């Protein structure tokens, strides 16, 4: 058998379609020794495989991953577009910050895309412009469409996709599928054809697939995409807040967790308006969650 190297583009019912640098696609399966090692190939993995034909290959080895996420199961993600509704469901800074922290911990670059902006009043739109600018000051790419899915915002997203593996995540109903369909109106038909070809009309297993869009790959995934828990110790949480890192070197004590310590530069920055109050309040909630003291999600949190 000939050995090849490529990236997994689609996973469904134990089959993995692998794309090589030459543009060839091979249908493969994983060797049994992966199960013994409790290692499952993921879409986005770079793998070495052997094959006699394009439909009969076996994965031999998986390259070291730069990162991986569980929902959806994708490896080597370059960026995640967090699709965030301003209404229906209600806007929550808590949820957005939870997603940002989880991505920072995995070294994945976040992009924030606000949806349903057509539902905002003039006053609410002004509020969201302030919120968006606050996250931009932190260093995040933020897309706040003047009108829902307008051409300018879609162009920004298309430019972000080049040479990257991108995943969309967000609450159910936030508009992930709608955004994808606006970016590429024929996407639904294309993925439907792939799904039908692979499932052979029988399997109902949920698939994960990479779609080639605007010079990059986008993970086309069904269902809800989110992070449910944090993996880091509570004392390390602050390092995943970019805005805190801009000031934490000025803290009086090494290892300051920005809660009860005196002469804390982060708390001073909050008081002076250089860190958003909502970010600090969410940090305290997350810290308490990790320390086992209270839930991460404040059900009363709506706008701040």
N, C-alpha and C positions, 0 to 999 in steps of 0.2 A: 504493500500500500504506500501511496505517496503522502507525505506529511505537508500540512499547510498551516498558515497562521491567519487569523482574522478575528472579527468582532461579532458577537452574537447580536443578531438583529431582531429575532423573534423567538419567544418561548411559548409552547403550547402542548399540553398533554404529553410531556416527556420528550418532545422533539425540539431541536434548536437549529434555527437557520443562521448560518455563519457567512458573513460577507468578507471576502479576501481583498487585498490591496488591488488585485487585478479586476475587481468588480464581479467576480463569480460568487454565486450563492450555493452553499452546500447544506443539505439536510443532514443533521447529525443527531446522535444520542450520546448520553454520558456513560462512561464506563462504570461498572459496578463499584470500583474502588472509591469513587467519590461518595457514595452512600455510606461506606464504611468509615470514611473520614468526616461524615456529617457535613459535606461540602456540596452545595448545589450550584450549578452554573446559573448565572443571571444574565438577563439582557444587558448589554453594555460591556460584558466581560470580553477581554482579549484572550483568545484560546489557541492552543496548538491542537490540531486534529488530524486524523488519517482518513483517507477516503479512496475507494476505487472508482466510485461514480458520484455524481452530484447528489444522489439520493441515499447513499449508504456510507455515512461517515461516523466516526467515533471520536469524541473529545478526549484528548490524552492529558492535557494540563491546562490550568488556568493561571494566567499572569497575575502578579500581585495587583490588588485593587487600590486605587487612590482613595476610594470611599464606596459605600453602598447604603441604600435606604431600603426599608422594608415595605412601605406602602406608598407607591408601587415598588416591587422588587427590581431594582435597577442598580447597576454598578458603574463606577467611573463617571459620575455625573459632574458636569462643569458648572451648571447653573440651574436654579429652580425659579420659575416665575410663580410667585404667590398671587393667585387670582383672589382678590379681596373685594367683596361687595360692600358698598357704602350703605345699602339698605337691602332688606329682604334677601338673606338674613341680615339682622342688625349688625352694624359695624362694631367691632370689638378690638381695641388696642391690645387687650390681653391675648387674644388668639394670634394676632399678627406677631406680637413680640415673642410668643411661645414658638412660633414657626421660625422666626429669625434666629433665636438662640439655638434651636436644634440644628439649623443649617450651618451656623457658625461653628458649632462643635464638630461637624463633619467636614468642615473646610469646603463647603459648597457656596458659591456666590449667589445671594438672593437678588431677585428683581421683583419689585412690588407693582402690580397692575390693578388699579381700582376699576371696578365695574359698576354698572347701574347708576352712573353719574347723572343720567337724565332724570332721575327721581328726586334730585336735590333741589331745594329752594335756593334762591340767590344767597341767603344768609348761610345756609348749610354748605353751599359750594365754597364760599369764602373760608369757612372753618376747615374744610378739607384741603384747600390750598395751603393753609397754615400747617396742617398735619403733614401733608406731602413734603413741604419745604423742610419741616423738622427732620424727617427721615433722610432727605437729600443731604442735609448738613452732616448727618452721621456718616454718610458715604455710600448710601444705597441708591441704586438706580430706581427711580419712581416714575411710573407712567400714570398720569391723571388726565384721562380724556376730557376735552371740552364737551364733547357729545359722546354718548355711548358707542364704543367701537368705531370712532371716527378714523379717517384715513391717516391722519398724522400719528395717532397712537399706534395703529397697526404697522405703520412704516417703522416706527421705533422698535417694535418687537421683532419684525423681520430682520432688521439690521443686527439685532442682538443674537440671532440664531446662528450666524455664520461661524463655522469651525468649532461648534460646541455641541455637547450632548445636553439637551435641555429637558427638564421635567416640569409639568404644570401641577401645582397643588392648590388646594383651597377647599373651603366648606362646600358641602353639597348645596347646589343652587347658586353658587357664587358666579358661575358662568365659564368654567374651564372649557367645556365642549363648545360653547358658543364662540369663545375667543379663537379656538382652533379652527372652527368652521369659517370664521371671518378671515383668518390668515390664509387659509387654503380651502376654498369652497368645494373642491373636488376631493378633499381628504376623506370624507365619510365613505364615498364610493370606493376609493382605493383600498381603505382598510377593510371594508366589507368583502372585497374580492379576495384579499389575502386570507381573511378569516375563513371564508367559505372553502378556499382551496386547501387550507391546512386541516380544518376540522372534519373534512370529508362528509359534512352534513350530519355528523353524529355527536361529536364531543360538545359539551357545554362548558368546558373549563375556560375560565377567564384567561385571556391572553395578554401579554405585554409585547408591544412591537415598537421598533424604531422606524420613524418615517423620515425620509430625506426631504428637508424643507429649507430653502434659501441658504444652501451651502452648509447645513448642519443637520443634526438628527434630533428629532423630538420624540419623546416617549409617548406613544398613544396608549392610554390605559383607561380601563373602565373603573367606575366606583369612586369612593372617597379617598383622597390622598392627604395624609396628615401624619404628624408626629404626636404620639400619645404621651411619651415619658421623656425625661431627661436622663442621660447616662452619667453625667459628671457629678463629682462630690459638690456639696453646697458651697464649700469655700472657694471652688474654682469657677462658680457661676459668673462672677463679675467679668472675667476675662473674655466672655463671649458677648459682652455688650460693648460694641465698638466705641460708643460715646463715652463710656466709663474709662476706657483705655486712654483716651485723650487727656484725662486729668489724674488718673490713679497714681502716677509717679510722684505727684505732689502730696500724697497722703503721708501723714506723720509716721504711721507705723507700717512696717513691712508686713504683708499678708492681710492688710486691712480689707474687711468684707463690706465696708460702707454701710454699716448699720448703727452700732452704738459707740464706735470708736471716736475719740476727740480728734479735732484737726483733720477731718476727712475731706480731701479735695473734691471728691465726687459729690458729697452732700452739699458742699459749698457751691459747686457748679449748678446743682439743682436749684438751690436757693436764689442764685443769680440769674436763672433762666437760660443757662448754657446747656443744660440737659433737660429734656422734656419731663415734666412731673409724672406723666403717665408711664414713661419708661421706668422711672425709679419705683413707682408704686407697684408696677408689674414685677420688677426685680425682687422686691420684698415678698410678694406672693409666691414667686417661683422658689425663692430661697427657703421659705417656710415649707413649701411642698417637698422639696428635696430633703429637708431636715425632718420631715415627717410630722409637720405640725398643722397643715391645713390644705385644702384643695388648690390646684393650680388655677382653676377657672372660676372667676368671680362672676356669677350669673347676673349681677346687677351692673356689670361693666358694659357700657354702651359706646360712649364716645371718647372718654378720657381715660 
